[in-house]
Amino acid sequence: ITAADVAAAGSAAVTVFTPTPGGGLSAALTFTITVPPPPNPTPEEKAKAAIHAPQVQALGSGVFILAADTVVGLGRRVLPKAETRKEAYACLTLLSGRSHWVYSTVCIIAPNGQKTTRCCETKVRFKRLSREDIESYLKSDEWREKVADSIVSAIDNYFTNQVAHMPM
């Protein structure tokens, strides 16, 4: 199987041939091929893309473009956007009783094209969450379509017990 065989989404039937003695062709097994989503753009990439947006173009040439993004780092992981209740539950379970880093980055592009980007790091420690804590929060629906860091912000006072802020 080559990389080209799995480059596009779809399905493929795969058979295996084993040489003699005792070999032959196996029955076909169908695999579903999914293409992973593109990586999330950085704030700088978002700001550059915004320059070409029709709404921004309509404002004229003397506008500043501002873009920002925040991610949660837990060990070597970057937590995903919580798009389902199951994903939000998994994120909160991972964060329970642990320290993690929240990275917020902002990028501004001036009308003359000059770019400035800054990142702020915040260390957050969650207290241990009970199943009831997590279920109560999930019932509030505040987690919907928020990245994991927004979940952190939304429940900061309730679930965290220490925060260390690193200035920009």
C-alpha positions as CSV (number, residue, x, y, z in Angstrom):
1,I,0.0,0.0,0.0
2,T,1.5,3.3,-1.0
3,A,0.9,6.8,0.5
4,A,-1.0,7.7,-2.6
5,D,-3.5,4.9,-1.9
6,V,-4.6,6.5,1.3
7,A,-4.2,10.2,0.4
8,A,-7.9,10.7,-0.3
9,A,-10.9,9.8,1.8
10,G,-12.9,6.8,0.7
11,S,-12.6,3.1,1.0
12,A,-10.3,0.5,-0.4
13,A,-10.4,-3.3,-0.6
14,V,-7.2,-4.9,0.4
15,T,-6.1,-8.5,-0.3
16,V,-2.9,-10.3,0.7
17,F,-1.0,-12.7,-1.5
18,T,1.1,-15.3,0.2
19,P,3.5,-17.4,-2.1
20,T,3.5,-21.1,-2.2
21,P,3.7,-23.6,-0.6
22,G,0.4,-23.2,1.1
23,G,-0.1,-19.6,0.0
24,G,-2.8,-18.0,-2.0
25,L,-4.9,-14.9,-2.1
26,S,-6.8,-13.8,1.0
27,A,-10.3,-12.6,1.0
28,A,-10.7,-8.9,0.4
29,L,-11.1,-6.7,3.5
30,T,-12.5,-3.2,3.0
31,F,-10.9,-0.3,4.9
32,T,-12.4,3.2,5.4
33,I,-9.8,5.9,4.7
34,T,-10.3,9.2,6.5
35,V,-8.1,12.2,6.0
36,P,-7.1,14.0,9.2
37,P,-8.3,17.6,9.6
38,P,-5.7,20.3,8.9
39,P,-3.9,21.5,12.0
40,N,-5.3,24.5,13.8
41,P,-3.9,27.8,12.4
42,T,-1.7,29.9,14.6
43,P,-2.8,33.4,15.6
44,E,-0.4,34.8,13.1
45,E,-1.9,32.6,10.3
46,K,-5.3,33.7,11.4
47,A,-4.3,37.4,11.3
48,K,-2.7,37.0,7.8
49,A,-5.9,35.3,6.5
50,A,-8.1,38.0,8.0
51,I,-6.3,40.7,5.9
52,H,-7.9,39.1,2.8
53,A,-11.3,38.6,4.3
54,P,-14.0,40.7,2.4
55,Q,-15.2,42.3,5.7
56,V,-11.7,43.5,6.4
57,Q,-11.1,44.6,2.9
58,A,-14.2,46.7,3.0
59,L,-12.8,48.6,6.0
60,G,-10.0,50.0,3.8
61,S,-6.2,50.0,4.1
62,G,-5.7,51.7,7.5
63,V,-6.9,48.8,9.8
64,F,-5.1,46.8,12.4
65,I,-5.8,43.1,12.4
66,L,-5.9,41.3,15.7
67,A,-6.1,37.5,16.2
68,A,-5.7,35.4,19.3
69,D,-5.8,31.7,20.3
70,T,-5.4,29.7,23.4
71,V,-4.4,26.1,23.9
72,V,-4.0,23.9,26.9
73,G,-0.8,21.8,27.3
74,L,-0.9,18.7,29.5
75,G,2.4,17.0,29.4
76,R,3.2,16.4,25.7
77,R,-0.4,16.8,24.7
78,V,-2.4,19.7,23.5
79,L,-6.0,19.2,24.5
80,P,-8.5,19.2,21.6
81,K,-11.6,21.3,21.2
82,A,-14.4,19.8,23.1
83,E,-17.0,19.3,20.4
84,T,-19.0,16.5,22.2
85,R,-20.0,15.9,25.7
86,K,-17.8,12.8,25.7
87,E,-14.7,14.8,24.6
88,A,-15.5,17.5,27.3
89,Y,-15.7,14.7,29.9
90,A,-12.4,13.2,28.7
91,C,-10.7,16.7,28.9
92,L,-12.0,17.3,32.4
93,T,-11.0,13.8,33.5
94,L,-7.4,14.4,32.2
95,L,-7.2,17.8,34.0
96,S,-8.6,16.5,37.3
97,G,-6.0,16.8,40.1
98,R,-3.2,17.8,37.7
99,S,-1.3,20.9,36.8
100,H,-1.2,22.0,33.2
101,W,-0.2,25.0,31.1
102,V,-2.5,27.4,29.3
103,Y,-0.9,29.2,26.4
104,S,-2.6,32.3,25.0
105,T,-1.1,34.0,22.0
106,V,-2.1,37.2,20.3
107,C,-0.9,38.6,17.0
108,I,-1.5,42.1,15.7
109,I,-0.7,43.2,12.2
110,A,-0.4,47.0,11.7
111,P,-1.6,48.8,8.5
112,N,2.0,49.0,7.4
113,G,2.4,45.2,7.6
114,Q,4.4,45.1,10.9
115,K,3.6,42.0,12.9
116,T,3.8,41.7,16.7
117,T,3.1,38.4,18.4
118,R,3.1,37.7,22.2
119,C,2.4,34.5,24.2
120,C,1.3,34.4,27.8
121,E,1.7,31.2,29.8
122,T,-0.4,30.4,32.8
123,K,0.1,27.4,35.0
124,V,-3.1,26.0,36.4
125,R,-3.7,23.3,38.9
126,F,-7.1,21.6,39.0
127,K,-8.3,20.1,42.2
128,R,-9.5,16.5,42.0
129,L,-12.9,16.4,40.4
130,S,-15.6,14.0,41.4
131,R,-17.8,12.5,38.8
132,E,-20.6,14.7,40.2
133,D,-18.4,17.8,39.7
134,I,-17.9,16.9,36.1
135,E,-21.5,15.9,35.4
136,S,-22.7,19.1,37.0
137,Y,-20.5,21.3,34.8
138,L,-21.4,19.3,31.7
139,K,-25.1,19.8,32.4
140,S,-24.6,23.6,32.3
141,D,-23.6,23.3,28.6
142,E,-20.9,26.0,29.1
143,W,-18.4,23.6,27.5
144,R,-20.2,23.5,24.1
145,E,-17.9,24.5,21.2
146,K,-15.2,25.8,23.5
147,V,-11.6,24.7,23.4
148,A,-10.3,23.0,26.5
149,D,-8.7,26.3,27.8
150,S,-12.2,27.9,27.7
151,I,-13.4,25.1,29.9
152,V,-10.5,26.0,32.2
153,S,-11.5,29.6,32.3
154,A,-15.2,29.0,32.8
155,I,-14.7,26.8,35.8
156,D,-11.5,28.4,37.1
157,N,-12.8,29.5,40.4
158,Y,-14.7,26.3,41.1
159,F,-12.2,23.7,40.1
160,T,-8.7,25.2,40.5
161,N,-6.7,25.8,43.6
162,Q,-3.6,27.7,42.4
163,V,-2.7,29.7,39.4
164,A,0.7,31.1,38.4
165,H,0.6,33.7,35.7
166,M,3.7,34.4,33.5
167,P,3.6,37.9,32.0
168,M,3.8,38.5,28.2
